Amino acid sequence: MSRWFILRTSGGQTLPLMRSLRAAGYDVWTPAKVLRRTVRAKTPAGTRTIEADAPILPTFLFAKEEHLVALTGEASDPASQHPAFSVFHRAGKAPIIGGAQITGLQAEEAREQAAIAAIRDAETYQEAQRIRMATAKTEAARRRAARAVELAQLRELRGKPMAFAAGAEVTVTNMPAMDGLTGVVEAVNGPAARVQFGNRSWKIEGWRLLPASQQTKAA
């Protein structure tokens, strides 16, 4: 099991020092948690959540025993690029800590991380639900708008006067059960006509009829 020694720094430099030393290749660690704060913002909810990492044990870091000599030198080097720190000594020597002694700290950090992850998952789910609801509302609104346009166009078509007189040969369109059938107008009644197909007649709206010659040319 790993053995560690203690580094000390100022409270505000605890996490920056850990990141700096890790970037330089040193195996160092300090337990951290995420602090969450809700602030006013120009969002649909009127607020947003700010997260910031914070040390659980400000001023304390743990470094692997193998780095003791190197980090003792770093701590006393005036040209060091790391935030200021020192190696903790007691009775003239750096006490070495067994891994089992910091297991509790590691467990506490894990609990903090699990709690934050659970909160984020819940928020992500709620946000996803909000997006899905907004999308559904938008899609429903789009369908209603499209339907309104269709109805307006249909009303306009139905309001047009009949373009055919009795005896005209016509072809049916926009009427799935009779599309392409050719018949003869028997009588006109406002915007509709009675059209004969063989030995049967049907009342059909004028906007569904085309001159038979036009349909033939289109075909």
FENUR-V62671 format. One record per pair of residues at least 12 apart in sequence whose ideal C-beta (glycine too) atoms are under 8 Angstrom apart, sorted by the first residue. I is the first residue (numbers start at 1). J is the second residue. Records with the same first field share a line. If there is no record, write none. Layout:
I->J / J
This chain:
1->98 / 99 / 100
2->64 / 65 / 99
3->64 / 65 / 96 / 97 / 98 / 99
4->29 / 62 / 63 / 64 / 65 / 96 / 97 / 98 / 99 / 102
5->62 / 63 / 65 / 68 / 87 / 88 / 94 / 95 / 96 / 97
6->60 / 61 / 62 / 63 / 87 / 88 / 94 / 95 / 97
7->28 / 60 / 61 / 62 / 63 / 71 / 75 / 85 / 86 / 87 / 88
8->59 / 60 / 61 / 85 / 86 / 87 / 88
9->59 / 61 / 83 / 84 / 85 / 86
10->59 / 83 / 84
11->55 / 58 / 59
13->83 / 84 / 85
14->30 / 55 / 57 / 58 / 59 / 60 / 61
15->30 / 32 / 53 / 54 / 55
16->83
17->61 / 82 / 83 / 85
18->30 / 61
20->81 / 82 / 83
21->61 / 63 / 71 / 74 / 82
24->82
26->63 / 64 / 67 / 70 / 71
27->63 / 64 / 66 / 67
28->61 / 62 / 63 / 64 / 67
29->61 / 62 / 63
30->55 / 56 / 57 / 60 / 61 / 62
31->55 / 56 / 57 / 105 / 106 / 108 / 109 / 112
32->53 / 54 / 55 / 56 / 109 / 112
33->53 / 54 / 55 / 56 / 109 / 112 / 113 / 116
34->51 / 52 / 53 / 54 / 112 / 113 / 116
35->51 / 52 / 53 / 54
36->49 / 50 / 51 / 116 / 119
37->49 / 50 / 52
38->50
44->130
49->123
51->116
56->105 / 108 / 109 / 112
57->105
61->85
62->97 / 102
65->96
68->87 / 94
71->87
72->87 / 94
75->87
157->205 / 207
158->191 / 205 / 207
159->191
160->191 / 206 / 207
161->191 / 206
162->188 / 190 / 191 / 192 / 193 / 206
163->206 / 209
164->185 / 188 / 193 / 206 / 209 / 211
165->185 / 188
166->185 / 186 / 187 / 188
167->184 / 185
168->184 / 185 / 211
169->182 / 183 / 184 / 185 / 211 / 212 / 213
170->182 / 183 / 184 / 185 / 193 / 195 / 209 / 210 / 211 / 212
171->183 / 209 / 210 / 211 / 212 / 214 / 215 / 216
172->195 / 204 / 208 / 209
173->208 / 209 / 210 / 215
174->207 / 208
175->204 / 208
178->197 / 202 / 204
180->215
181->197
182->197 / 212 / 215
183->195 / 196 / 197 / 202
184->196
185->209
186->201
189->203
191->205 / 206 / 207
192->204 / 205 / 206
193->206 / 209
195->209
